[in-house]
Amino acid sequence: MVYLTLKIKAKHEDSNKKITETVDGVVESYLPTDKVFEHGFDPLAGGFTAETTKQFEVFDQWVEVLPTDQVVAVEVSYDPKTGRQL
């Protein structure tokens, strides 16, 4: 139990260490868990790594949204007295 507690504490301390990098001449500082991809992210570059070697390493997952006919926008009208749909 003590080992797990120390491991969680170390990971928490690492998550609070600021990362500073220069992008296009601008110095940016952020926490490792708050990394933002302002200039794009290619999920297929370098393949997929399920087991990372560094903490807070970015991993990729291919997600595809398929079209569905479950939600369709239609024009409706309402009864002005009751407020119910006609």
N, CA, C and O atoms as CSV, one atom per row, in Angstrom:
chain,resi,resn,atom,element,x,y,z
A,1,MET,N,N,0.818,-1.198,0.000
A,1,MET,CA,C,0.000,0.000,0.000
A,1,MET,C,C,0.864,1.265,0.000
A,1,MET,O,O,0.528,2.260,-0.643
A,2,VAL,N,N,1.971,1.210,0.725
A,2,VAL,CA,C,2.865,2.367,0.774
A,2,VAL,C,C,3.488,2.607,-0.605
A,2,VAL,O,O,3.640,3.752,-1.030
A,3,TYR,N,N,3.848,1.520,-1.303
A,3,TYR,CA,C,4.433,1.650,-2.636
A,3,TYR,C,C,3.470,2.357,-3.581
A,3,TYR,O,O,3.868,3.264,-4.311
A,4,LEU,N,N,2.208,1.945,-3.571
A,4,LEU,CA,C,1.203,2.558,-4.432
A,4,LEU,C,C,1.022,4.036,-4.087
A,4,LEU,O,O,0.898,4.873,-4.981
A,5,THR,N,N,1.007,4.352,-2.808
A,5,THR,CA,C,0.860,5.741,-2.375
A,5,THR,C,C,2.026,6.591,-2.868
A,5,THR,O,O,1.825,7.702,-3.360
A,6,LEU,N,N,3.243,6.071,-2.738
A,6,LEU,CA,C,4.418,6.819,-3.189
A,6,LEU,C,C,4.424,6.985,-4.707
A,6,LEU,O,O,4.837,8.027,-5.215
A,7,LYS,N,N,3.972,5.974,-5.426
A,7,LYS,CA,C,3.915,6.047,-6.893
A,7,LYS,C,C,2.893,7.100,-7.336
A,7,LYS,O,O,3.157,7.872,-8.258
A,8,ILE,N,N,1.735,7.131,-6.684
A,8,ILE,CA,C,0.706,8.133,-7.011
A,8,ILE,C,C,1.207,9.524,-6.674
A,8,ILE,O,O,0.981,10.461,-7.440
A,9,LYS,N,N,1.883,9.679,-5.543
A,9,LYS,CA,C,2.414,10.981,-5.142
A,9,LYS,C,C,3.435,11.476,-6.161
A,9,LYS,O,O,3.421,12.650,-6.531
A,10,ALA,N,N,4.323,10.587,-6.617
A,10,ALA,CA,C,5.336,10.970,-7.605
A,10,ALA,C,C,4.688,11.389,-8.921
A,10,ALA,O,O,5.115,12.361,-9.544
A,11,LYS,N,N,3.664,10.663,-9.342
A,11,LYS,CA,C,2.973,11.013,-10.589
A,11,LYS,C,C,2.260,12.362,-10.455
A,11,LYS,O,O,2.238,13.152,-11.399
A,12,HIS,N,N,1.684,12.621,-9.291
A,12,HIS,CA,C,1.017,13.908,-9.053
A,12,HIS,C,C,2.033,15.052,-9.098
A,12,HIS,O,O,1.765,16.102,-9.682
A,13,GLU,N,N,3.193,14.844,-8.480
A,13,GLU,CA,C,4.224,15.882,-8.504
A,13,GLU,C,C,4.716,16.129,-9.930
A,13,GLU,O,O,4.954,17.275,-10.311
A,14,ASP,N,N,4.869,15.066,-10.717
A,14,ASP,CA,C,5.273,15.231,-12.115
A,14,ASP,C,C,4.220,15.977,-12.923
A,14,ASP,O,O,4.564,16.725,-13.838
A,15,SER,N,N,2.953,15.789,-12.602
A,15,SER,CA,C,1.884,16.452,-13.345
A,15,SER,C,C,1.825,17.945,-13.053
A,15,SER,O,O,1.204,18.693,-13.807
A,16,ASN,N,N,2.458,18.392,-11.976
A,16,ASN,CA,C,2.454,19.814,-11.623
A,16,ASN,C,C,3.717,20.542,-12.066
A,16,ASN,O,O,3.868,21.729,-11.777
A,17,LYS,N,N,4.625,19.863,-12.758
A,17,LYS,CA,C,5.839,20.501,-13.263
A,17,LYS,C,C,5.544,21.115,-14.625
A,17,LYS,O,O,5.110,20.422,-15.546
A,18,LYS,N,N,5.781,22.425,-14.750
A,18,LYS,CA,C,5.505,23.122,-16.005
A,18,LYS,C,C,6.485,22.700,-17.094
A,18,LYS,O,O,7.668,22.471,-16.842
A,19,ILE,N,N,5.957,22.604,-18.309
A,19,ILE,CA,C,6.761,22.343,-19.494
A,19,ILE,C,C,6.833,23.646,-20.272
A,19,ILE,O,O,5.811,24.289,-20.512
A,20,THR,N,N,8.032,24.034,-20.664
A,20,THR,CA,C,8.217,25.262,-21.429
A,20,THR,C,C,8.848,24.897,-22.765
A,20,THR,O,O,9.877,24.223,-22.814
A,21,GLU,N,N,8.223,25.347,-23.843
A,21,GLU,CA,C,8.768,25.113,-25.175
A,21,GLU,C,C,8.497,26.315,-26.058
A,21,GLU,O,O,7.583,27.097,-25.796
A,22,THR,N,N,9.293,26.459,-27.103
A,22,THR,CA,C,9.137,27.572,-28.039
A,22,THR,C,C,8.522,27.041,-29.328
A,22,THR,O,O,9.058,26.135,-29.966
A,23,VAL,N,N,7.378,27.630,-29.698
A,23,VAL,CA,C,6.675,27.245,-30.920
A,23,VAL,C,C,6.491,28.498,-31.764
A,23,VAL,O,O,5.834,29.449,-31.341
A,24,ASP,N,N,7.072,28.493,-32.955
A,24,ASP,CA,C,6.996,29.638,-33.878
A,24,ASP,C,C,7.470,30.935,-33.220
A,24,ASP,O,O,6.890,31.996,-33.448
A,25,GLY,N,N,8.520,30.850,-32.407
A,25,GLY,CA,C,9.079,32.031,-31.763
A,25,GLY,C,C,8.346,32.480,-30.519
A,25,GLY,O,O,8.726,33.484,-29.918
A,26,VAL,N,N,7.315,31.774,-30.116
A,26,VAL,CA,C,6.547,32.131,-28.924
A,26,VAL,C,C,6.838,31.100,-27.834
A,26,VAL,O,O,6.750,29.895,-28.066
A,27,VAL,N,N,7.186,31.589,-26.642
A,27,VAL,CA,C,7.458,30.692,-25.525
A,27,VAL,C,C,6.131,30.328,-24.871
A,27,VAL,O,O,5.361,31.202,-24.472
A,28,GLU,N,N,5.876,29.026,-24.766
A,28,GLU,CA,C,4.635,28.546,-24.174
A,28,GLU,C,C,4.958,27.710,-22.939
A,28,GLU,O,O,5.892,26.909,-22.951
A,29,SER,N,N,4.183,27.901,-21.879
A,29,SER,CA,C,4.322,27.107,-20.662
A,29,SER,C,C,2.988,26.461,-20.364
A,29,SER,O,O,1.943,27.108,-20.441
A,30,TYR,N,N,3.024,25.179,-20.023
A,30,TYR,CA,C,1.796,24.452,-19.727
A,30,TYR,C,C,2.123,23.245,-18.870
A,30,TYR,O,O,3.279,22.837,-18.762
A,31,LEU,N,N,1.096,22.683,-18.266
A,31,LEU,CA,C,1.249,21.450,-17.513
A,31,LEU,C,C,1.173,20.287,-18.494
A,31,LEU,O,O,0.509,20.400,-19.524
A,32,PRO,N,N,1.841,19.166,-18.198
A,32,PRO,CA,C,1.850,18.065,-19.165
A,32,PRO,C,C,0.462,17.518,-19.477
A,32,PRO,O,O,0.244,17.009,-20.577
A,33,THR,N,N,-0.467,17.607,-18.558
A,33,THR,CA,C,-1.813,17.097,-18.800
A,33,THR,C,C,-2.671,18.074,-19.586
A,33,THR,O,O,-3.771,17.718,-20.008
A,34,ASP,N,N,-2.192,19.309,-19.795
A,34,ASP,CA,C,-2.956,20.330,-20.505
A,34,ASP,C,C,-2.401,20.620,-21.895
A,34,ASP,O,O,-2.672,21.683,-22.453
A,35,LYS,N,N,-1.639,19.705,-22.456
A,35,LYS,CA,C,-1.047,19.926,-23.778
A,35,LYS,C,C,-2.143,20.067,-24.829
A,35,LYS,O,O,-3.099,19.292,-24.855
A,36,VAL,N,N,-1.990,21.067,-25.692
A,36,VAL,CA,C,-2.965,21.346,-26.738
A,36,VAL,C,C,-2.251,21.275,-28.079
A,36,VAL,O,O,-1.108,21.713,-28.205
A,37,PHE,N,N,-2.923,20.727,-29.072
A,37,PHE,CA,C,-2.354,20.611,-30.407
A,37,PHE,C,C,-2.936,21.705,-31.281
A,37,PHE,O,O,-3.873,21.465,-32.042
A,38,GLU,N,N,-2.380,22.920,-31.175
A,38,GLU,CA,C,-2.884,24.054,-31.935
A,38,GLU,C,C,-2.528,23.955,-33.409
A,38,GLU,O,O,-3.187,24.569,-34.248
A,39,HIS,N,N,-1.510,23.200,-33.729
A,39,HIS,CA,C,-1.055,23.119,-35.116
A,39,HIS,C,C,-1.341,21.745,-35.711
A,39,HIS,O,O,-0.682,21.328,-36.664
A,40,GLY,N,N,-2.313,21.050,-35.156
A,40,GLY,CA,C,-2.716,19.764,-35.709
A,40,GLY,C,C,-2.057,18.586,-35.022
A,40,GLY,O,O,-1.041,18.727,-34.341
A,41,PHE,N,N,-2.647,17.438,-35.211
A,41,PHE,CA,C,-2.153,16.192,-34.637
A,41,PHE,C,C,-2.440,15.088,-35.632
A,41,PHE,O,O,-3.590,14.879,-36.020
A,42,ASP,N,N,-1.413,14.387,-36.043
A,42,ASP,CA,C,-1.580,13.286,-36.985
A,42,ASP,C,C,-1.627,11.989,-36.192
A,42,ASP,O,O,-0.593,11.545,-35.693
A,43,PRO,N,N,-2.807,11.361,-36.059
A,43,PRO,CA,C,-2.921,10.164,-35.236
A,43,PRO,C,C,-2.213,8.950,-35.824
A,43,PRO,O,O,-1.988,7.968,-35.117
A,44,LEU,N,N,-1.860,9.001,-37.105
A,44,LEU,CA,C,-1.221,7.845,-37.731
A,44,LEU,C,C,0.296,7.954,-37.793
A,44,LEU,O,O,0.965,6.984,-38.151
A,45,ALA,N,N,0.848,9.104,-37.456
A,45,ALA,CA,C,2.299,9.276,-37.511
A,45,ALA,C,C,2.964,8.447,-36.414
A,45,ALA,O,O,2.649,8.599,-35.234
A,46,GLY,N,N,3.873,7.582,-36.808
A,46,GLY,CA,C,4.596,6.789,-35.822
A,46,GLY,C,C,3.865,5.549,-35.359
A,46,GLY,O,O,4.406,4.793,-34.552
A,47,GLY,N,N,2.655,5.310,-35.840
A,47,GLY,CA,C,1.914,4.111,-35.442
A,47,GLY,C,C,1.278,4.240,-34.072
A,47,GLY,O,O,1.181,5.333,-33.513
A,48,PHE,N,N,0.853,3.122,-33.546
A,48,PHE,CA,C,0.141,3.098,-32.269
A,48,PHE,C,C,1.003,2.446,-31.201
A,48,PHE,O,O,1.534,1.355,-31.410
A,49,THR,N,N,1.145,3.104,-30.063
A,49,THR,CA,C,1.869,2.555,-28.928
A,49,THR,C,C,0.904,2.431,-27.766
A,49,THR,O,O,0.441,3.435,-27.225
A,50,ALA,N,N,0.605,1.216,-27.388
A,50,ALA,CA,C,-0.345,1.007,-26.294
A,50,ALA,C,C,0.320,1.158,-24.941
A,50,ALA,O,O,-0.320,1.589,-23.982
A,51,GLU,N,N,1.590,0.811,-24.851
A,51,GLU,CA,C,2.308,0.909,-23.580
A,51,GLU,C,C,3.345,2.010,-23.702
A,51,GLU,O,O,4.315,1.868,-24.447
A,52,THR,N,N,3.157,3.095,-22.987
A,52,THR,CA,C,4.065,4.227,-23.088
A,52,THR,C,C,5.225,4.065,-22.115
A,52,THR,O,O,5.122,3.347,-21.121
A,53,THR,N,N,6.320,4.735,-22.413
A,53,THR,CA,C,7.493,4.669,-21.555
A,53,THR,C,C,7.633,5.901,-20.679
A,53,THR,O,O,8.309,5.859,-19.652
A,54,LYS,N,N,6.997,7.002,-21.078
A,54,LYS,CA,C,7.061,8.239,-20.302
A,54,LYS,C,C,5.675,8.565,-19.760
A,54,LYS,O,O,4.660,8.204,-20.355
A,55,GLN,N,N,5.650,9.254,-18.618
A,55,GLN,CA,C,4.368,9.684,-18.069
A,55,GLN,C,C,3.772,10.771,-18.953
A,55,GLN,O,O,4.496,11.590,-19.519
A,56,PHE,N,N,2.458,10.772,-19.065
A,56,PHE,CA,C,1.689,11.779,-19.807
A,56,PHE,C,C,2.034,11.780,-21.288
A,56,PHE,O,O,1.833,12.789,-21.963
A,57,GLU,N,N,2.549,10.673,-21.807
A,57,GLU,CA,C,2.853,10.585,-23.226
A,57,GLU,C,C,1.541,10.503,-24.005
A,57,GLU,O,O,0.612,9.801,-23.606
A,58,VAL,N,N,1.482,11.215,-25.097
A,58,VAL,CA,C,0.271,11.249,-25.909
A,58,VAL,C,C,0.140,9.931,-26.663
A,58,VAL,O,O,1.105,9.445,-27.253
A,59,PHE,N,N,-1.047,9.366,-26.638
A,59,PHE,CA,C,-1.300,8.157,-27.410
A,59,PHE,C,C,-2.430,8.450,-28.384
A,59,PHE,O,O,-3.203,9.388,-28.189
A,60,ASP,N,N,-2.519,7.654,-29.416
A,60,ASP,CA,C,-3.525,7.909,-30.438
A,60,ASP,C,C,-4.524,6.767,-30.498
A,60,ASP,O,O,-4.235,5.619,-30.158
A,61,GLN,N,N,-5.686,7.133,-30.938
A,61,GLN,CA,C,-6.762,6.154,-31.094
A,61,GLN,C,C,-7.595,6.590,-32.294
A,61,GLN,O,O,-8.004,7.747,-32.385
A,62,TRP,N,N,-7.842,5.674,-33.201
A,62,TRP,CA,C,-8.611,6.004,-34.385
A,62,TRP,C,C,-10.095,5.923,-34.041
A,62,TRP,O,O,-10.580,4.880,-33.603
A,63,VAL,N,N,-10.801,7.009,-34.237
A,63,VAL,CA,C,-12.235,7.064,-33.968
A,63,VAL,C,C,-12.920,7.543,-35.230
A,63,VAL,O,O,-12.496,8.519,-35.849
A,64,GLU,N,N,-13.969,6.859,-35.604
A,64,GLU,CA,C,-14.697,7.248,-36.805
A,64,GLU,C,C,-16.180,7.344,-36.458
A,64,GLU,O,O,-16.741,6.455,-35.817
A,65,VAL,N,N,-16.797,8.429,-36.888
A,65,VAL,CA,C,-18.221,8.628,-36.644
A,65,VAL,C,C,-18.952,8.303,-37.935
A,65,VAL,O,O,-18.707,8.914,-38.975
A,66,LEU,N,N,-19.833,7.353,-37.858
A,66,LEU,CA,C,-20.586,6.945,-39.039
A,66,LEU,C,C,-21.919,7.681,-39.097
A,66,LEU,O,O,-22.510,7.968,-38.056
A,67,PRO,N,N,-22.394,7.985,-40.285
A,67,PRO,CA,C,-23.685,8.664,-40.388
A,67,PRO,C,C,-24.817,7.752,-39.912
A,67,PRO,O,O,-24.753,6.529,-40.032
A,68,THR,N,N,-25.834,8.380,-39.377
A,68,THR,CA,C,-26.967,7.613,-38.870
A,68,THR,C,C,-28.260,8.326,-39.243
A,68,THR,O,O,-28.255,9.529,-39.507
A,69,ASP,N,N,-29.347,7.599,-39.263
A,69,ASP,CA,C,-30.639,8.207,-39.562
A,69,ASP,C,C,-31.485,8.345,-38.302
A,69,ASP,O,O,-32.701,8.521,-38.389
A,70,GLN,N,N,-30.853,8.267,-37.129
A,70,GLN,CA,C,-31.612,8.321,-35.879
A,70,GLN,C,C,-32.057,9.733,-35.514
A,70,GLN,O,O,-33.076,9.895,-34.843
A,71,VAL,N,N,-31.328,10.745,-35.933
A,71,VAL,CA,C,-31.679,12.126,-35.609
A,71,VAL,C,C,-31.882,12.878,-36.916
A,71,VAL,O,O,-30.972,12.975,-37.739
A,72,VAL,N,N,-33.088,13.408,-37.095
A,72,VAL,CA,C,-33.393,14.138,-38.312
A,72,VAL,C,C,-34.101,15.428,-37.932
A,72,VAL,O,O,-35.081,15.413,-37.188
A,73,ALA,N,N,-33.605,16.532,-38.441
A,73,ALA,CA,C,-34.244,17.817,-38.174
A,73,ALA,C,C,-35.426,17.982,-39.123
A,73,ALA,O,O,-35.281,17.862,-40.340
A,74,VAL,N,N,-36.600,18.259,-38.553
A,74,VAL,CA,C,-37.799,18.473,-39.358
A,74,VAL,C,C,-38.483,19.750,-38.910
A,74,VAL,O,O,-38.378,20.163,-37.755
A,75,GLU,N,N,-39.171,20.354,-39.832
A,75,GLU,CA,C,-39.895,21.578,-39.514
A,75,GLU,C,C,-41.196,21.201,-38.802
A,75,GLU,O,O,-41.905,20.298,-39.246
A,76,VAL,N,N,-41.509,21.881,-37.709
A,76,VAL,CA,C,-42.734,21.607,-36.946
A,76,VAL,C,C,-43.492,22.907,-36.718
A,76,VAL,O,O,-42.943,24.000,-36.858
A,77,SER,N,N,-44.744,22.768,-36.370
A,77,SER,CA,C,-45.557,23.933,-36.002
A,77,SER,C,C,-46.260,23.638,-34.684
A,77,SER,O,O,-46.505,22.479,-34.348
A,78,TYR,N,N,-46.581,24.687,-33.943
A,78,TYR,CA,C,-47.149,24.553,-32.608
A,78,TYR,C,C,-48.484,25.277,-32.532
A,78,TYR,O,O,-48.697,26.295,-33.190
A,79,ASP,N,N,-49.374,24.735,-31.720
A,79,ASP,CA,C,-50.655,25.392,-31.437
A,79,ASP,C,C,-50.373,26.572,-30.513
A,79,ASP,O,O,-49.808,26.385,-29.436
A,80,PRO,N,N,-50.759,27.793,-30.918
A,80,PRO,CA,C,-50.449,28.973,-30.101
A,80,PRO,C,C,-51.178,28.984,-28.748
A,80,PRO,O,O,-50.715,29.634,-27.811
A,81,LYS,N,N,-52.292,28.286,-28.635
A,81,LYS,CA,C,-53.039,28.292,-27.375
A,81,LYS,C,C,-52.477,27.277,-26.374
A,81,LYS,O,O,-52.289,27.599,-25.201
A,82,THR,N,N,-52.217,26.085,-26.827
A,82,THR,CA,C,-51.763,25.034,-25.913
A,82,THR,C,C,-50.243,24.901,-25.885
A,82,THR,O,O,-49.690,24.390,-24.911
A,83,GLY,N,N,-49.564,25.349,-26.933
A,83,GLY,CA,C,-48.122,25.194,-27.011
A,83,GLY,C,C,-47.684,23.815,-27.435
A,83,GLY,O,O,-46.492,23.509,-27.461
A,84,ARG,N,N,-48.673,22.965,-27.776
A,84,ARG,CA,C,-48.352,21.597,-28.192
A,84,ARG,C,C,-48.041,21.555,-29.682
A,84,ARG,O,O,-48.477,22.402,-30.462
A,85,GLN,N,N,-47.274,20.542,-30.040
A,85,GLN,CA,C,-46.923,20.361,-31.435
A,85,GLN,C,C,-48.127,19.872,-32.204
A,85,GLN,O,O,-48.857,19.005,-31.724
A,86,LEU,N,N,-48.350,20.415,-33.404
A,86,LEU,CA,C,-49.472,19.994,-34.250
A,86,LEU,C,C,-49.110,18.782,-35.061
A,86,LEU,O,O,-49.933,18.287,-35.831
